[in-house]
Amino acid sequence: MGVQPFQVLVITDPELKKQILPVAYNQQQMVDCSHLLVFAAWDNVTEARVKAFIDLNIEVRNVTAEKLAPLSANMEKYINDTAENNFQWAARQTYLAFGVGLVAAAQARVDATPMEGFNPEALDELLGLKELGLRSVTLMPLGKREEEKDWLVALPKVRKSKEDLFIRK
């Protein structure tokens, strides 16, 4: 559908990153990164959000509301679902964008760290996400690694073998 039920906060303020540090279990990337991206999903799918999405489609694609009636009807199933189910759907959609962001960073030769190691409720409180109808899902610190300070840089990555990772049928 292309709804993009999430937003990405771009945090560069050093003081705010210091406040996030304990919420992220004192992982140093929070303060060492140049940019901290917080991927936050909608807490629910509302009539207002569906209307905004349909209106944007009408504007960008120069189509009528009638032409978008099937899309609008498809989205109504979310309005009638629970907020938690809607958040779980939105969080999975957020992960899709998060993955693309990691690849984009690698393509641009910017170091990025995918992170779930933080207290989402505390981060949501700190950033005022509830008031925005959002809940934090993942973090992505961006920057250039200082190889001389990175104790993992010379160690081989520990990953499953292809045989253990892939199931062929």
trRosetta pair geometry for C-beta under 8 A, 3 or more apart (Angstrom, degrees):
i j d omega theta_ij theta_ji phi_ij phi_ji
1 53 7.9 29 150 167 113 142
1 71 6.7 133 -137 -153 99 101
1 74 7.1 -165 -93 106 126 130
1 75 7.0 120 -151 -77 155 99
3 53 5.5 -20 -130 -125 80 149
3 75 7.5 134 -88 -113 132 119
3 93 7.2 -30 70 -160 100 162
4 93 7.3 -176 -125 152 27 125
4 97 7.3 74 -133 -66 86 141
5 41 6.2 35 119 -160 90 80
5 42 4.3 -73 177 7 95 121
5 45 6.8 -50 -124 -87 138 92
5 49 7.5 60 -122 167 90 140
5 89 7.4 36 59 109 155 89
5 90 3.9 -99 113 -124 125 100
5 93 5.4 75 43 72 96 148
5 94 7.5 -82 85 -52 75 85
6 39 6.1 7 174 -176 136 82
6 40 6.1 157 -161 85 83 43
6 41 4.7 -43 -98 -102 95 53
6 42 6.6 -108 -75 -17 45 71
6 90 6.2 150 -61 175 84 94
6 93 6.3 -172 -18 101 115 98
6 94 4.1 127 -85 -96 154 95
6 97 6.4 -156 67 32 140 146
6 134 7.7 90 -146 -134 55 106
6 137 7.4 -50 -128 9 128 138
7 40 5.5 -16 63 66 79 97
7 132 7.5 -76 38 149 147 134
7 134 6.1 -67 37 -102 108 144
8 37 5.5 -16 -173 -164 107 103
8 38 7.0 152 -161 73 53 49
8 39 5.6 -19 -106 -101 81 62
8 40 7.4 165 -94 21 30 76
8 97 7.5 -130 -59 135 119 134
8 101 7.8 152 -116 -87 148 148
9 37 7.0 148 75 -158 54 47
9 38 4.1 -5 53 54 107 105
9 40 6.4 41 -12 -4 103 120
9 127 6.5 -59 -86 -162 176 143
10 35 5.9 -27 -163 -163 90 111
10 36 7.7 140 -161 73 40 48
10 37 6.0 -16 -101 -101 62 71
11 16 5.6 -122 -162 105 116 127
11 17 6.1 145 136 -72 117 83
11 20 7.2 79 133 -25 165 151
11 35 7.1 133 67 -165 50 56
11 36 4.2 -27 65 65 106 99
11 37 7.6 -174 19 -78 80 23
11 38 6.5 50 -14 -12 117 106
12 17 8.0 -31 -176 -40 15 120
12 34 7.0 -5 -128 159 92 61
12 35 5.6 -28 -84 -105 87 69
12 36 7.7 179 -71 21 38 74
13 16 4.0 63 84 13 112 111
13 17 6.6 175 89 -13 57 84
14 17 5.6 -56 -147 37 33 113
14 18 6.5 38 153 -23 66 102
14 31 7.2 59 -153 -149 76 85
15 18 5.6 -49 -152 31 34 114
15 19 6.8 34 149 -18 63 102
16 19 5.5 -51 -152 34 38 113
16 20 6.5 38 149 -20 67 104
17 20 5.5 -53 -148 35 36 113
17 21 6.8 61 148 -45 62 88
17 30 5.4 164 -175 154 87 79
17 31 5.0 137 133 -102 114 59
17 33 7.5 -159 -138 57 141 88
17 36 5.9 147 -109 -8 103 140
18 21 5.5 -27 -158 -4 36 122
18 30 8.0 136 -89 123 23 110
18 31 5.9 54 -83 -100 62 119
19 22 7.8 -57 -178 29 36 93
19 23 7.5 25 138 -5 63 117
19 126 6.0 165 136 -158 117 132
20 23 5.2 -71 -158 47 49 115
20 24 5.7 31 150 -9 85 113
20 30 5.1 -156 100 -165 104 129
20 36 6.9 166 75 133 164 167
20 118 7.7 -20 -180 -138 92 136
20 123 6.7 45 -134 -118 91 96
20 126 6.7 158 -90 117 69 158
21 24 6.1 -73 -146 47 24 98
21 26 5.8 39 163 -114 89 49
21 27 7.6 -157 -149 51 64 50
21 30 4.7 176 -93 87 64 142
21 31 5.6 1 -80 -37 120 109
22 25 7.6 44 -171 -81 37 16
22 26 6.1 13 -105 -63 49 77
23 118 5.6 36 133 -165 80 100
23 119 5.3 -110 -165 46 73 97
23 122 4.5 -161 -130 110 105 119
23 123 5.0 132 156 -71 141 78
23 126 6.2 -91 -56 -12 158 149
24 27 5.0 -80 135 34 103 101
24 29 8.0 -96 136 66 144 88
24 30 4.9 151 56 -65 146 135
24 115 7.2 26 -153 152 118 144
24 117 6.4 76 -169 107 74 79
24 118 4.1 -33 -106 -100 68 103
24 119 7.8 -131 -74 14 34 69
24 123 7.6 60 -59 -77 81 121
24 139 6.7 -15 -113 2 130 171
25 117 5.5 -74 34 158 131 101
25 118 6.7 -138 -1 -99 88 48
25 119 7.8 123 -45 -25 83 87
27 30 5.8 104 81 -18 77 99
27 115 7.0 175 94 -137 163 143
27 117 6.0 94 -38 98 145 125
27 118 7.9 -90 20 -73 124 86
28 31 6.4 -68 -166 46 54 92
28 32 5.4 40 146 -16 86 121
29 32 5.6 -68 -127 49 32 105
29 33 5.5 40 174 -37 72 107
29 113 5.3 -65 -145 44 162 152
29 115 7.2 -176 77 -55 143 147
29 141 4.0 -174 158 30 108 167
30 33 7.0 -55 -153 17 11 107
30 36 6.3 30 -146 -100 58 144
30 139 7.8 -23 -96 171 85 151
30 141 6.6 -114 -84 -83 32 128
32 141 7.3 52 72 179 81 142
32 143 6.7 -149 129 61 77 160
32 146 7.6 -106 -169 6 129 112
33 36 5.4 114 81 -69 135 76
33 113 7.9 -121 -78 24 128 110
33 141 3.5 -145 -60 -168 150 97
33 142 5.6 91 -168 53 116 39
33 143 4.4 -164 -143 -15 59 123
34 142 6.2 -61 58 98 86 81
34 143 4.2 138 1 -99 87 97
34 144 7.7 39 -18 7 121 73
35 141 7.6 151 87 -158 50 47
35 142 4.4 -10 66 57 95 113
35 143 7.0 165 26 -59 66 80
36 139 6.5 -21 -173 -165 96 103
36 140 7.5 150 -163 78 49 47
36 141 5.3 -22 -108 -102 76 67
36 142 7.4 -168 -83 18 28 76
37 101 6.8 -134 104 177 165 152
37 139 7.0 145 81 -163 59 50
37 140 4.2 -11 60 61 109 99
37 141 7.8 -160 23 -71 71 20
37 142 6.5 55 -12 -18 103 112
38 123 7.1 -172 -138 166 135 130
38 127 6.8 -140 98 -84 170 169
38 136 5.6 -54 -177 -125 108 107
38 138 7.9 169 -155 89 45 44
38 139 5.9 -19 -104 -107 64 73
39 94 5.0 137 156 178 114 111
39 95 7.9 122 127 -77 151 39
39 97 6.7 166 -136 88 128 109
39 98 5.1 -59 -45 -80 170 105
39 101 7.7 -157 -72 12 126 155
39 136 7.4 100 77 -156 49 63
39 137 5.1 -58 102 61 94 103
39 138 4.7 7 48 57 118 86
39 139 7.5 -152 16 -77 81 25
39 140 6.9 56 -23 -6 105 107
40 94 7.4 -132 93 -127 10 145
40 124 7.9 127 -129 -104 121 85
40 129 5.6 -139 -148 -139 148 132
40 132 7.7 53 123 92 147 127
40 134 3.9 48 146 170 124 123
40 135 6.2 167 -161 77 85 25
40 136 5.0 -47 -99 -93 89 48
40 137 6.3 162 -111 2 30 85
41 87 6.1 113 111 -158 123 68
41 90 3.8 135 -177 125 113 104
41 91 4.5 -99 -19 -77 164 56
41 93 7.1 120 -123 61 111 91
41 94 4.4 -100 -73 -36 99 138
41 134 6.7 146 74 -153 29 74
41 135 5.8 -25 62 61 82 83
41 137 5.1 67 -14 -45 103 129
42 45 6.4 79 117 -74 144 56
42 49 6.6 63 -132 -129 149 165
42 86 7.0 -61 104 144 107 104
42 87 7.0 -138 97 -105 62 61
42 90 4.5 -128 47 -131 85 161
42 133 6.1 -6 -148 138 73 98
42 134 6.5 -58 -103 -103 31 61
42 135 8.0 10 114 18 15 83
43 83 6.4 4 147 -177 78 109
43 86 7.8 55 134 97 35 107
43 87 5.5 -9 -151 -91 41 112
43 90 7.9 -84 -48 56 12 154
43 130 7.4 50 -53 -131 156 58
43 133 5.2 -130 28 -175 105 59
43 134 6.2 -143 -29 -95 91 8
43 135 5.1 103 -88 -22 86 102
44 83 4.1 -45 -94 -131 112 88
44 86 4.9 70 -141 85 49 142
44 87 6.6 -32 -69 -53 50 84
44 133 6.9 -86 38 -165 82 102
45 49 5.9 -122 -154 75 56 133
45 50 6.6 64 172 -53 96 97
45 75 7.3 -144 173 -177 135 90
45 78 3.8 -7 77 140 158 121
45 79 5.9 -102 111 -73 98 53
45 81 7.4 44 44 51 117 103
45 86 4.4 -141 1 -148 90 133
45 89 7.8 -19 -33 70 124 129
45 90 7.4 176 -56 -56 90 117
46 49 4.7 97 53 7 78 100
46 50 7.0 -143 95 -2 42 86
46 79 6.9 73 -149 -118 22 89
46 133 7.6 -67 -7 -153 131 148
47 50 5.7 -57 -147 39 32 110
47 51 6.1 33 154 -20 67 108
47 79 5.9 60 -68 -125 68 136
48 51 5.7 -54 -145 37 29 112
48 52 6.3 32 154 -21 64 105
49 52 5.7 -50 -145 34 32 113
49 53 6.5 32 154 -18 63 105
50 53 5.7 -56 -151 36 32 111
50 54 6.3 28 153 -15 67 107
50 72 7.0 101 165 -143 112 72
50 75 4.7 151 -133 133 116 135
50 76 7.3 81 -152 -77 165 53
50 78 7.4 163 -76 68 119 115
50 79 6.3 -51 -23 -58 146 117
51 54 5.8 -56 -144 40 31 108
51 55 6.0 32 156 -19 66 109
52 55 5.7 -54 -143 39 28 112
52 56 6.3 32 155 -22 62 105
53 56 5.8 -52 -149 33 29 112
53 57 6.6 32 152 -18 62 104
53 75 7.1 173 75 -116 138 163
54 57 5.6 -53 -153 35 34 114
54 58 6.5 37 150 -21 65 103
54 65 6.8 55 159 -129 120 84
54 68 5.6 147 -149 128 95 145
54 71 7.0 157 -106 102 91 111
54 72 5.3 35 -99 -90 139 101
54 75 7.6 -140 -55 33 104 153
55 58 5.5 -50 -149 33 34 114
55 59 6.4 31 154 -16 65 106
56 59 5.7 -56 -148 39 32 110
56 60 5.9 17 161 -9 69 112
57 60 6.2 -60 -133 44 26 100
57 61 5.5 -11 179 16 66 120
57 63 6.9 -36 141 50 88 113
57 68 5.7 120 104 -106 136 147
57 71 7.1 -44 84 97 178 158
58 61 7.0 -66 -122 54 13 87
58 62 7.6 55 171 -108 48 15
58 63 5.9 -110 -124 68 55 68
58 64 7.0 24 -131 -144 103 13
58 65 6.2 -13 -90 -69 134 66
58 68 6.6 -96 -68 -5 84 146
59 62 7.6 1 177 -69 21 51
63 67 4.4 -96 171 71 115 144
63 68 6.2 117 107 -39 123 98
64 67 4.8 107 58 -1 77 99
64 68 7.4 -159 98 5 48 86
65 68 5.8 -68 -153 48 37 103
65 69 7.0 72 145 -62 65 75
65 72 7.5 29 -172 -37 81 150
66 69 5.6 -12 -161 -30 39 115
68 71 4.8 -51 -169 44 78 116
68 72 5.6 84 130 -27 87 100
69 72 5.5 -56 -142 40 31 114
69 73 6.1 34 158 -21 66 106
70 73 5.7 -54 -145 37 31 112
70 74 6.3 35 154 -22 64 104
71 74 5.6 -53 -150 33 31 114
71 75 6.5 27 153 -17 64 106
72 75 5.9 -58 -151 36 31 109
72 76 6.9 45 148 -36 62 97
73 76 5.6 -40 -156 12 36 119
74 77 6.6 -41 -179 8 41 109
75 78 5.7 -43 -173 24 59 113
75 79 7.1 60 136 -20 74 98
76 79 5.3 -48 -154 31 49 116
76 80 6.4 36 153 -11 73 106
77 80 6.0 -64 -152 44 33 105
77 81 6.5 40 149 -33 66 106
78 81 5.5 -52 -148 23 36 115
78 86 5.5 95 -171 -111 94 105
78 89 7.2 -114 -121 65 112 157
81 85 4.6 -93 158 82 120 132
81 86 5.6 144 88 -53 111 89
82 85 4.6 95 59 8 87 101
82 86 6.8 -152 94 -4 46 87
83 86 5.6 -58 -149 40 32 113
83 87 6.3 34 153 -22 67 104
84 87 5.6 -49 -146 34 33 111
84 88 6.4 34 154 -20 64 103
85 88 5.7 -53 -149 35 32 112
85 89 6.5 33 152 -17 64 104
86 89 5.7 -52 -150 36 33 111
86 90 6.2 31 153 -17 66 108
87 90 5.5 -58 -145 41 32 111
87 91 6.1 37 154 -26 67 104
87 135 6.1 22 -149 32 124 139
88 91 5.6 -48 -144 32 29 114
88 92 6.8 30 155 -17 61 101
89 92 6.0 -57 -156 34 31 108
89 93 6.6 30 148 -17 65 106
90 93 5.5 -54 -150 38 36 114
90 94 6.3 43 148 -26 66 103
91 94 5.3 -49 -149 31 34 118
91 95 6.7 40 150 -23 63 98
91 135 7.7 -41 -79 85 105 110
91 137 4.9 167 -139 -115 88 129
92 95 5.6 -45 -153 28 36 115
92 96 7.2 45 147 -23 61 94
93 96 5.7 -44 -161 23 39 115
93 97 7.1 32 147 -10 65 101
94 97 5.9 -57 -157 39 38 108
94 98 6.1 45 145 -26 69 107
94 137 4.7 103 106 46 149 163
94 138 7.0 167 133 15 112 104
95 98 5.0 -49 -141 35 37 120
95 99 6.4 42 158 -22 66 99
95 137 7.0 -117 -58 150 75 136
95 138 7.0 100 -99 -18 70 140
96 99 6.0 -53 -155 32 29 110
96 100 6.8 26 149 -14 62 105
97 100 5.6 -54 -150 38 36 112
97 101 6.2 42 149 -25 67 104
98 101 5.5 -54 -152 33 30 116
98 102 6.7 33 151 -21 63 100
98 114 7.0 92 160 -127 113 104
98 137 7.5 -122 -52 104 141 117
98 138 5.1 43 -121 64 151 148
98 140 6.7 179 -150 -49 88 128
99 102 5.7 -49 -152 30 34 112
99 103 6.7 30 152 -14 64 104
100 103 5.7 -56 -151 39 35 110
100 104 6.1 37 151 -22 68 107
101 104 5.5 -52 -142 36 31 113
101 105 6.4 35 156 -21 64 103
101 112 7.3 -174 133 -162 86 159
101 140 5.9 -72 121 -86 132 179
102 105 5.8 -53 -150 33 30 112
102 106 6.5 29 152 -17 63 105
102 112 5.4 -163 -127 101 65 139
102 114 5.9 -15 -89 -62 135 108
102 140 6.9 -134 -75 -129 78 131
103 106 5.7 -54 -150 37 33 112
103 107 6.3 37 151 -22 66 106
104 107 5.6 -52 -147 35 32 115
104 108 6.3 20 155 -9 65 110
105 108 5.9 -65 -148 46 30 104
105 110 4.4 -90 -163 76 82 99
105 111 7.3 -26 157 108 118 8
105 112 3.8 67 107 -28 163 135
105 140 7.5 -163 -35 171 152 125
105 142 6.0 -134 -125 -120 131 106
106 109 7.4 30 -178 -79 34 32
106 110 7.6 -94 -63 54 21 62
106 112 7.0 -89 -48 27 70 114
110 142 5.4 11 153 -166 123 101
110 143 7.1 75 -171 6 90 4
110 144 7.2 -82 -140 -70 60 65
111 142 7.1 147 82 -156 57 48
111 143 5.9 -31 64 78 100 54
111 144 5.9 117 11 -123 113 27
111 145 4.5 120 -79 -29 172 93
112 140 5.4 -3 -167 -174 106 101
112 141 7.1 163 -148 82 52 51
112 142 5.3 -12 -98 -101 82 73
113 140 6.8 165 69 -149 51 51
113 141 5.0 4 42 52 107 97
114 138 6.7 -27 -163 -175 79 128
114 140 6.3 -14 -102 -102 49 85
115 118 6.7 65 139 -18 111 104
115 138 6.5 138 74 -171 54 77
115 139 4.2 -31 73 69 112 98
115 140 6.9 179 22 -79 88 37
115 141 7.0 43 -6 -2 134 92
116 138 5.9 -49 -85 -114 71 79
116 139 7.6 171 -81 22 24 83
118 122 7.8 -127 163 65 85 103
118 123 5.7 42 144 -41 126 136
118 136 7.4 -56 95 127 127 140
118 139 5.9 75 -8 -17 141 134
119 122 4.0 37 102 22 118 116
119 123 6.3 155 85 -16 63 86
120 123 5.6 -58 -142 40 32 109
120 124 6.0 36 159 -24 68 105
120 135 6.5 42 168 176 122 90
120 136 4.7 -164 -142 73 86 99
120 137 7.5 37 -118 -84 130 24
121 124 5.7 -52 -147 34 29 113
121 125 6.5 30 153 -19 62 105
122 125 5.6 -53 -151 35 32 113
122 126 6.3 33 152 -20 66 107
123 126 5.6 -53 -145 37 34 113
123 127 6.1 10 163 1 68 113
123 129 7.5 29 120 -4 75 134
123 136 4.7 -23 98 12 126 163
124 127 6.4 -70 -141 50 23 95
124 129 4.1 -87 -146 49 75 119
124 130 5.7 78 159 -39 112 84
124 134 7.5 -167 -131 101 98 76
124 135 5.8 -23 -96 -132 136 59
124 136 5.4 -143 -66 0 81 99
125 128 7.7 23 -178 -70 26 37
125 129 8.0 -49 -33 28 21 87
125 130 7.4 15 -88 -6 51 116
127 136 7.3 98 39 -59 140 120
128 131 5.0 -29 175 32 90 119
128 132 6.7 88 123 -16 80 101
129 132 5.4 -66 -154 44 44 108
129 134 4.2 -91 -172 83 97 95
129 135 6.2 129 130 -94 133 28
129 136 6.1 -155 -37 -38 171 82
130 133 7.6 43 -177 -71 34 24
130 134 7.6 -113 -73 56 21 57
130 135 7.8 42 -86 -82 64 72
136 139 7.7 14 -178 -59 118 82
145 150 5.4 17 174 -51 119 144
145 153 7.2 156 138 -87 139 119
146 149 4.3 29 100 26 112 112
146 150 6.5 156 82 -26 57 91
147 150 5.4 -59 -138 32 36 114
147 153 5.0 106 -149 -128 81 171
150 153 4.1 84 100 -35 114 108
151 155 7.8 25 138 -12 64 120
152 155 5.3 -71 -157 38 55 114
159 165 7.7 0 159 -64 95 132
160 164 4.2 -122 -176 91 108 115
160 165 4.4 139 98 -61 122 89
161 164 4.8 87 53 11 80 100
161 165 6.8 -153 90 -7 38 92
162 165 5.7 -62 -139 41 30 109
162 166 5.8 -10 178 15 70 113
163 166 7.2 -63 -122 51 16 82
